[in-house]
């Protein structure tokens, strides 16, 4: 499999969805500054999942922020959103200007090294706006990210660089799953910020 180049690609998926890779949207200095700030200021906690009735606590750490105290339910657990920090609002604005989409929440992941990753999944929970855009900003170690079509099993790998942005739109979550494979060759940490749009529940 050949990884896509770091140049902006209009749509890296051949069908059934839209994924745009913008490459680096922050320069090296800004990427490093935000990475250090997020390591220190974000309320990191190990993720807790329920899989096949078994509770699992991950080495990977997460944090959940939003416009209001959104409740995000996935893998048998629920997270309540924290108020935005100044740095997260700045990065949200960057993601919105780059993608042309609006976001009201952000799920952050901290991978301490390549031994931590994510298995195949789609971001299609009921609490998210259906077919809403999801923008993923990567800071830190470069990692391979892979899409796989649910029916054809075709796989599309891409290398996410430090300071880069990737956006998933349209029916991508319905037809494709994605993963962050584990690797022994990566020894440095990576932070991903996935900006999303939660459904607004009228009171």
C-alpha positions as a Markdown table, in Angstrom:
| # | Residue | x | y | z |
|---|---|---|---|---|
| 1 | Unk | 0.0 | 0.0 | 0.0 |
| 2 | Unk | 1.3 | 3.4 | -0.9 |
| 3 | Unk | 0.7 | 6.3 | 1.5 |
| 4 | Unk | -0.7 | 9.5 | 0.2 |
| 5 | Unk | 1.6 | 12.4 | -0.1 |
| 6 | Unk | 1.5 | 15.3 | 2.3 |
| 7 | Unk | 0.0 | 17.6 | -0.3 |
| 8 | Unk | -3.6 | 18.7 | 0.0 |
| 9 | Unk | -5.8 | 16.1 | -1.7 |
| 10 | Unk | -9.4 | 17.0 | -2.7 |
| 11 | Unk | -10.8 | 13.6 | -1.7 |
| 12 | Unk | -8.7 | 10.6 | -0.8 |
| 13 | Unk | -11.6 | 8.2 | -0.9 |
| 14 | Unk | -12.5 | 6.7 | -4.3 |
| 15 | Unk | -16.3 | 6.4 | -3.5 |
| 16 | Unk | -19.0 | 6.5 | -0.7 |
| 17 | Unk | -17.7 | 9.5 | 1.2 |
| 18 | Unk | -15.4 | 12.5 | 1.3 |
| 19 | Unk | -12.1 | 12.8 | 3.2 |
| 20 | Unk | -9.9 | 15.8 | 2.6 |
| 21 | Unk | -6.3 | 15.9 | 3.9 |
| 22 | Unk | -5.1 | 19.5 | 4.2 |
| 23 | Unk | -1.6 | 18.7 | 5.3 |
| 24 | Unk | 0.1 | 21.0 | 7.8 |
| 25 | Unk | -2.2 | 23.9 | 8.8 |
| 26 | Unk | 0.2 | 25.0 | 11.6 |
| 27 | Unk | 3.9 | 25.8 | 11.2 |
| 28 | Unk | 6.4 | 23.8 | 13.3 |
| 29 | Unk | 6.7 | 26.5 | 16.0 |
| 30 | Unk | 2.9 | 26.8 | 16.5 |
| 31 | Unk | 2.5 | 23.0 | 16.4 |
| 32 | Unk | 5.1 | 22.5 | 19.1 |
| 33 | Unk | 3.6 | 25.3 | 21.2 |
| 34 | Unk | 0.1 | 23.9 | 21.1 |
| 35 | Unk | 1.3 | 20.4 | 21.7 |
| 36 | Unk | 3.1 | 21.5 | 24.9 |
| 37 | Unk | 0.2 | 23.6 | 26.1 |
| 38 | Unk | -2.3 | 20.8 | 25.6 |
| 39 | Unk | -0.1 | 18.3 | 27.4 |
| 40 | Unk | -0.2 | 20.6 | 30.4 |
| 41 | Unk | -3.6 | 22.2 | 30.4 |
| 42 | Unk | -6.0 | 19.5 | 29.1 |
| 43 | Unk | -7.8 | 17.4 | 31.7 |
| 44 | Unk | -6.5 | 14.0 | 30.5 |
| 45 | Unk | -8.0 | 10.8 | 31.8 |
| 46 | Unk | -7.7 | 7.1 | 30.7 |
| 47 | Unk | -10.6 | 6.1 | 28.5 |
| 48 | Unk | -13.0 | 3.6 | 30.0 |
| 49 | Unk | -14.9 | 1.3 | 27.6 |
| 50 | Unk | -17.3 | -1.6 | 28.0 |
| 51 | Unk | -16.6 | -4.3 | 25.4 |
| 52 | Unk | -18.5 | -7.6 | 25.5 |
| 53 | Unk | -19.6 | -6.8 | 29.0 |
| 54 | Unk | -16.1 | -6.3 | 30.2 |
| 55 | Unk | -14.9 | -2.9 | 31.5 |
| 56 | Unk | -11.5 | -1.8 | 30.0 |
| 57 | Unk | -9.3 | 1.1 | 31.1 |
| 58 | Unk | -7.0 | 2.2 | 28.3 |
| 59 | Unk | -3.4 | 3.5 | 28.5 |
| 60 | Unk | -4.5 | 6.0 | 25.9 |
| 61 | Unk | -5.9 | 9.1 | 27.6 |
| 62 | Unk | -8.8 | 11.3 | 26.5 |
| 63 | Unk | -10.6 | 14.5 | 27.2 |
| 64 | Unk | -14.0 | 15.8 | 26.0 |
| 65 | Unk | -14.9 | 19.5 | 25.6 |
| 66 | Unk | -17.8 | 21.5 | 24.1 |
| 67 | Unk | -20.1 | 24.5 | 23.8 |
| 68 | Unk | -22.2 | 23.0 | 26.6 |
| 69 | Unk | -22.1 | 20.0 | 28.9 |
| 70 | Unk | -22.8 | 17.6 | 26.0 |
| 71 | Unk | -23.1 | 13.9 | 27.1 |
| 72 | Unk | -21.2 | 11.7 | 24.6 |
| 73 | Unk | -22.1 | 8.0 | 24.8 |
| 74 | Unk | -19.9 | 5.4 | 23.1 |
| 75 | Unk | -18.7 | 1.9 | 23.8 |
| 76 | Unk | -20.9 | 1.5 | 26.8 |
| 77 | Unk | -19.7 | 4.6 | 28.6 |
| 78 | Unk | -20.7 | 8.3 | 28.8 |
| 79 | Unk | -18.6 | 11.4 | 29.0 |
| 80 | Unk | -19.8 | 14.9 | 29.9 |
| 81 | Unk | -18.1 | 17.8 | 28.1 |
| 82 | Unk | -15.9 | 20.3 | 29.9 |
| 83 | Unk | -15.9 | 24.1 | 29.0 |
| 84 | Unk | -13.5 | 25.1 | 26.2 |
| 85 | Unk | -10.0 | 26.3 | 27.1 |
| 86 | Unk | -8.5 | 29.3 | 25.2 |
| 87 | Unk | -6.2 | 27.1 | 23.2 |
| 88 | Unk | -9.0 | 24.7 | 22.2 |
| 89 | Unk | -11.1 | 27.6 | 21.0 |
| 90 | Unk | -8.2 | 28.9 | 18.9 |
| 91 | Unk | -7.8 | 25.5 | 17.3 |
| 92 | Unk | -11.5 | 25.0 | 16.7 |
| 93 | Unk | -11.6 | 28.3 | 14.9 |
| 94 | Unk | -8.7 | 27.2 | 12.7 |
| 95 | Unk | -10.5 | 23.9 | 11.9 |
| 96 | Unk | -13.7 | 25.8 | 11.1 |
| 97 | Unk | -12.0 | 28.3 | 8.8 |
| 98 | Unk | -10.0 | 25.5 | 7.0 |
| 99 | Unk | -12.9 | 23.1 | 6.5 |
| 100 | Unk | -15.8 | 25.5 | 6.1 |
| 101 | Unk | -17.8 | 23.5 | 8.8 |
| 102 | Unk | -19.0 | 24.5 | 12.2 |
| 103 | Unk | -18.1 | 22.4 | 15.4 |
| 104 | Unk | -19.5 | 22.5 | 18.9 |
| 105 | Unk | -17.3 | 19.8 | 20.6 |
| 106 | Unk | -14.0 | 18.1 | 20.6 |
| 107 | Unk | -12.7 | 14.7 | 21.6 |
| 108 | Unk | -9.0 | 14.7 | 22.3 |
| 109 | Unk | -6.8 | 11.6 | 22.4 |
| 110 | Unk | -3.3 | 11.3 | 23.9 |
| 111 | Unk | -1.2 | 8.4 | 22.6 |
| 112 | Unk | 2.0 | 8.1 | 24.6 |
| 113 | Unk | 3.7 | 6.1 | 21.9 |
| 114 | Unk | 3.1 | 3.7 | 19.0 |
| 115 | Unk | 2.0 | 0.9 | 21.3 |
| 116 | Unk | -1.3 | 2.8 | 21.8 |
| 117 | Unk | -3.8 | 3.0 | 18.9 |
| 118 | Unk | -7.4 | 2.7 | 17.9 |
| 119 | Unk | -9.1 | -0.4 | 16.4 |
| 120 | Unk | -11.5 | -0.2 | 13.4 |
| 121 | Unk | -14.6 | 2.0 | 14.1 |
| 122 | Unk | -16.8 | 4.7 | 12.7 |
| 123 | Unk | -17.8 | 7.9 | 14.4 |
| 124 | Unk | -21.5 | 7.5 | 13.9 |
| 125 | Unk | -23.0 | 7.7 | 17.4 |
| 126 | Unk | -26.7 | 8.8 | 17.8 |
| 127 | Unk | -25.6 | 11.9 | 19.6 |
| 128 | Unk | -23.6 | 13.2 | 16.6 |
| 129 | Unk | -25.2 | 15.2 | 13.7 |
| 130 | Unk | -25.8 | 12.6 | 11.0 |
| 131 | Unk | -23.3 | 13.0 | 8.1 |
| 132 | Unk | -21.8 | 16.0 | 10.0 |
| 133 | Unk | -18.2 | 16.9 | 9.3 |
| 134 | Unk | -15.4 | 15.7 | 11.7 |
| 135 | Unk | -12.1 | 17.4 | 11.6 |
| 136 | Unk | -9.0 | 15.7 | 13.1 |
| 137 | Unk | -6.0 | 17.8 | 14.0 |
| 138 | Unk | -2.7 | 15.9 | 14.7 |
| 139 | Unk | 0.1 | 17.2 | 16.9 |
| 140 | Unk | 3.2 | 15.3 | 17.8 |
| 141 | Unk | 4.5 | 12.0 | 16.3 |
| 142 | Unk | 3.6 | 11.2 | 12.8 |
| 143 | Unk | 1.2 | 8.2 | 12.6 |
| 144 | Unk | -0.4 | 6.1 | 9.9 |
| 145 | Unk | -4.2 | 6.4 | 9.7 |
| 146 | Unk | -6.2 | 3.9 | 7.6 |
| 147 | Unk | -9.7 | 3.9 | 6.1 |
| 148 | Unk | -11.4 | 0.6 | 5.2 |
| 149 | Unk | -14.6 | 0.2 | 3.2 |
| 150 | Unk | -17.3 | -1.8 | 5.0 |
| 151 | Unk | -18.3 | -3.9 | 2.0 |
| 152 | Unk | -15.4 | -3.9 | -0.5 |
| 153 | Unk | -12.7 | -4.0 | 2.3 |
| 154 | Unk | -10.6 | -1.6 | 0.2 |
| 155 | Unk | -8.1 | 0.2 | 2.4 |
| 156 | Unk | -6.7 | 3.7 | 2.1 |
| 157 | Unk | -3.7 | 4.6 | 4.3 |
| 158 | Unk | -2.4 | 8.1 | 5.0 |
| 159 | Unk | 0.4 | 9.5 | 7.1 |
| 160 | Unk | -0.8 | 12.2 | 9.5 |
| 161 | Unk | 2.0 | 14.7 | 10.0 |
| 162 | Unk | 2.7 | 17.1 | 12.9 |
| 163 | Unk | 0.3 | 20.1 | 12.7 |
| 164 | Unk | -1.9 | 18.5 | 10.0 |
| 165 | Unk | -5.7 | 18.5 | 9.5 |
| 166 | Unk | -7.9 | 15.9 | 8.0 |
| 167 | Unk | -11.7 | 16.2 | 7.5 |
| 168 | Unk | -14.3 | 13.5 | 7.1 |
| 169 | Unk | -17.6 | 14.5 | 5.5 |
| 170 | Unk | -20.8 | 13.2 | 3.9 |
| 171 | Unk | -21.5 | 9.5 | 4.1 |
| 172 | Unk | -18.0 | 8.6 | 5.1 |
| 173 | Unk | -19.0 | 7.2 | 8.5 |
| 174 | Unk | -21.8 | 5.1 | 7.0 |
| 175 | Unk | -19.5 | 3.3 | 4.5 |
| 176 | Unk | -16.0 | 3.4 | 5.9 |
| 177 | Unk | -14.3 | 2.5 | 9.2 |
| 178 | Unk | -11.0 | 3.9 | 10.2 |
| 179 | Unk | -8.2 | 3.0 | 12.6 |
| 180 | Unk | -4.9 | 4.1 | 14.0 |
| 181 | Unk | -2.7 | 1.0 | 13.9 |
| 182 | Unk | -0.2 | 0.3 | 16.6 |
| 183 | Unk | 3.5 | 0.3 | 15.7 |
| 184 | Unk | 6.7 | -0.4 | 17.6 |
| 185 | Unk | 8.6 | 2.2 | 15.5 |
| 186 | Unk | 7.0 | 5.2 | 17.0 |
| 187 | Unk | 8.3 | 6.2 | 20.5 |
| 188 | Unk | 7.0 | 9.7 | 20.8 |
| 189 | Unk | 3.6 | 10.9 | 21.9 |
| 190 | Unk | 0.8 | 12.2 | 19.6 |
| 191 | Unk | -2.3 | 14.3 | 20.4 |
| 192 | Unk | -5.3 | 14.2 | 18.1 |
| 193 | Unk | -8.2 | 16.7 | 18.4 |
| 194 | Unk | -11.4 | 15.5 | 16.6 |
| 195 | Unk | -13.8 | 18.4 | 16.3 |
| 196 | Unk | -17.4 | 17.3 | 16.0 |
| 197 | Unk | -21.0 | 18.6 | 15.9 |
| 198 | Unk | -23.3 | 17.2 | 18.6 |
| 199 | Unk | -27.0 | 17.2 | 18.1 |
| 200 | Unk | -28.6 | 20.1 | 19.9 |
| 201 | Unk | -31.4 | 18.8 | 22.2 |
| 202 | Unk | -34.2 | 21.3 | 22.5 |
| 203 | Unk | -35.4 | 21.9 | 26.1 |
